[in-house]
Amino acid sequence: MYEQRIQKLKVMLKDAIPEVRNAAAQAIDQLQAKASIDRFQQILEGDDNAAKLRAVYALSELDGDESLKLIVGALKNDSPDVRCTVIRILGEKADPRTLGPVFEQLDDPDPAIQALVIEALGNFRDRRLADSFLSMLSSDNPDILTRVVIALGRLGETRAEQAFVELLGHPQPAVREAAAGALGSLGA
């Protein structure tokens, strides 16, 4: 479908009027982008996890609502590797439009994915997350606890100060390190 339109538009690239050539070139770019989005969607719905990962990374390099929608949709993928990759990418981008879908991944039963979600959410630096993070300070999982402390430190969450002080005595060095860093990042 797109290819037929593109072929017709390519003829217009030789038009004598510059505005017509520019319009044809823009239309070709739009159609090619739509065709690639459709292809990425097919890949993400397929069974090849390696191809899915490549598609997610490629989509993350594209701008636009359609590519972002596909990346967010991949949060529901059956593959933990794909979900982890998407969570990392969305956390790095910290686009406010993706905060809700990333937050929903805290319900994932896999503690490793939960820890990645906390790390990703910490990059959003959104004060609305503070209460959720504070409730996680009682976690028995050192990886989750470390990432929650880091996230709260990034937020400058003074309500966590006493917990940070207590965590300086935690048996896990990563938790102690995160607590020390978080205390240092708190304001007056």
C-alpha positions as CSV (number, residue, x, y, z in Angstrom):
1,M,0.0,0.0,0.0
2,Y,2.7,2.5,1.1
3,E,5.0,1.4,-1.7
4,Q,2.5,2.3,-4.4
5,R,2.0,5.7,-3.0
6,I,5.7,6.3,-2.7
7,Q,6.3,5.2,-6.3
8,K,3.7,7.8,-7.5
9,L,5.2,10.5,-5.4
10,K,8.7,9.8,-6.7
11,V,7.6,11.1,-10.1
12,M,6.7,14.4,-8.4
13,L,10.3,14.8,-7.2
14,K,11.2,15.9,-10.8
15,D,8.4,18.5,-10.9
16,A,9.5,22.0,-12.1
17,I,8.0,23.7,-9.1
18,P,10.2,23.5,-5.9
19,E,7.2,23.5,-3.6
20,V,5.7,20.5,-5.3
21,R,9.0,18.6,-5.0
22,N,9.3,19.5,-1.3
23,A,5.7,18.4,-0.7
24,A,6.4,15.1,-2.5
25,A,9.6,14.5,-0.5
26,Q,7.8,15.2,2.8
27,A,5.0,12.8,1.8
28,I,7.5,10.1,0.9
29,D,9.3,10.5,4.3
30,Q,5.9,10.3,6.1
31,L,4.9,7.1,4.2
32,Q,8.3,5.5,4.7
33,A,8.0,6.2,8.5
34,K,4.5,4.7,8.6
35,A,5.7,1.6,6.7
36,S,8.6,1.1,9.1
37,I,6.3,1.5,12.1
38,D,4.0,-1.2,10.7
39,R,7.0,-3.5,10.2
40,F,8.2,-2.8,13.8
41,Q,4.8,-3.8,15.1
42,Q,4.9,-7.0,13.2
43,I,8.3,-7.8,14.7
44,L,7.1,-7.0,18.2
45,E,4.1,-9.4,17.7
46,G,6.4,-12.2,16.5
47,D,8.2,-14.9,18.3
48,D,11.9,-13.9,17.8
49,N,13.1,-12.2,21.0
50,A,16.3,-11.0,19.4
51,A,14.4,-9.3,16.6
52,K,12.1,-7.8,19.2
53,L,15.0,-6.3,21.1
54,R,16.5,-4.9,17.9
55,A,13.1,-3.4,17.1
56,V,12.8,-1.8,20.5
57,Y,16.2,-0.2,20.3
58,A,15.5,1.0,16.7
59,L,12.2,2.5,17.8
60,S,13.8,4.3,20.7
61,E,15.9,6.2,18.2
62,L,12.8,7.4,16.4
63,D,10.8,10.4,17.4
64,G,7.1,10.4,17.3
65,D,4.0,9.3,19.0
66,E,3.6,6.1,17.0
67,S,7.1,4.8,17.9
68,L,6.6,5.7,21.5
69,K,3.2,3.9,21.5
70,L,4.9,0.7,20.2
71,I,7.6,0.9,22.8
72,V,5.1,1.4,25.6
73,G,3.1,-1.5,24.3
74,A,6.2,-3.7,24.5
75,L,5.9,-3.4,28.3
76,K,3.3,-6.1,28.0
77,N,5.6,-8.5,26.1
78,D,5.9,-12.0,27.4
79,S,9.7,-11.9,27.3
80,P,11.3,-10.5,30.5
81,D,14.3,-9.4,28.4
82,V,12.1,-7.3,26.2
83,R,10.3,-5.8,29.2
84,C,13.6,-5.0,30.9
85,T,14.9,-3.3,27.8
86,V,11.8,-1.2,27.4
87,I,11.8,-0.2,31.1
88,R,15.5,0.9,30.8
89,I,14.8,2.9,27.6
90,L,11.7,4.6,29.0
91,G,13.6,5.4,32.2
92,E,16.5,7.0,30.2
93,K,14.1,9.1,28.2
94,A,11.9,9.9,31.3
95,D,9.1,11.2,29.0
96,P,6.3,12.3,31.3
97,R,3.8,10.6,29.0
98,T,5.3,7.2,29.9
99,L,5.3,7.6,33.7
100,G,2.0,5.8,34.2
101,P,2.8,2.8,32.0
102,V,6.2,2.4,33.7
103,F,4.7,2.8,37.1
104,E,2.2,0.0,36.4
105,Q,5.2,-2.3,35.9
106,L,5.8,-2.2,39.7
107,D,3.2,-5.0,39.8
108,D,5.4,-7.3,37.9
109,P,6.0,-10.5,40.0
110,D,9.7,-10.6,39.1
111,P,11.7,-8.6,41.8
112,A,14.5,-7.9,39.2
113,I,12.0,-6.2,37.0
114,Q,10.5,-4.3,40.0
115,A,14.0,-3.0,40.8
116,L,14.5,-1.8,37.2
117,V,11.1,-0.1,37.3
118,I,12.1,1.7,40.5
119,E,15.4,2.8,38.9
120,A,13.5,4.0,35.8
121,L,10.9,5.9,37.8
122,G,13.7,7.6,39.8
123,N,14.9,9.1,36.6
124,F,11.5,10.9,36.1
125,R,12.2,12.9,39.3
126,D,8.5,13.2,39.8
127,R,7.5,14.2,43.4
128,R,4.2,12.3,43.0
129,L,6.2,9.0,43.3
130,A,7.5,9.8,46.8
131,D,4.7,8.1,48.7
132,S,5.1,4.9,46.7
133,F,8.8,4.9,47.2
134,L,8.5,5.6,50.9
135,S,6.2,2.6,51.3
136,M,9.0,0.4,49.7
137,L,11.6,1.3,52.3
138,S,10.6,-1.8,54.3
139,S,11.5,-4.1,51.4
140,D,13.5,-7.2,52.3
141,N,15.1,-7.2,48.8
142,P,18.4,-5.3,49.0
143,D,18.3,-4.5,45.2
144,I,14.8,-3.0,45.5
145,L,15.8,-1.2,48.7
146,T,18.9,0.3,47.2
147,R,17.1,1.6,44.2
148,V,14.3,3.1,46.3
149,V,16.8,4.9,48.5
150,I,18.5,6.3,45.4
151,A,15.2,7.4,43.9
152,L,14.2,9.1,47.1
153,G,17.6,10.8,47.3
154,R,17.1,12.1,43.8
155,L,13.8,13.5,44.8
156,G,15.4,15.1,47.9
157,E,12.7,13.4,50.0
158,T,13.3,14.7,53.5
159,R,10.6,12.4,55.0
160,A,13.0,9.5,54.3
161,E,15.9,11.0,56.3
162,Q,15.4,8.8,59.4
163,A,15.2,5.7,57.2
164,F,18.4,6.7,55.4
165,V,20.1,7.1,58.8
166,E,18.9,3.7,59.9
167,L,20.0,2.1,56.6
168,L,23.6,3.3,57.2
169,G,23.8,0.1,59.4
170,H,22.3,-2.2,56.8
171,P,24.2,-5.5,56.2
172,Q,24.4,-5.0,52.5
173,P,27.1,-2.5,51.3
174,A,25.1,-1.3,48.3
175,V,22.2,-0.3,50.6
176,R,24.6,1.6,53.0
177,E,26.2,3.3,50.0
178,A,22.9,4.4,48.6
179,A,21.8,5.6,52.1
180,A,24.9,7.7,52.5
181,G,24.5,9.2,49.0
182,A,20.8,9.9,49.6
183,L,21.6,11.7,52.9
184,G,24.1,13.8,51.2
185,S,21.6,14.8,48.5
186,L,19.0,16.1,51.0
187,G,18.5,19.8,51.4
188,A,18.3,21.6,54.7
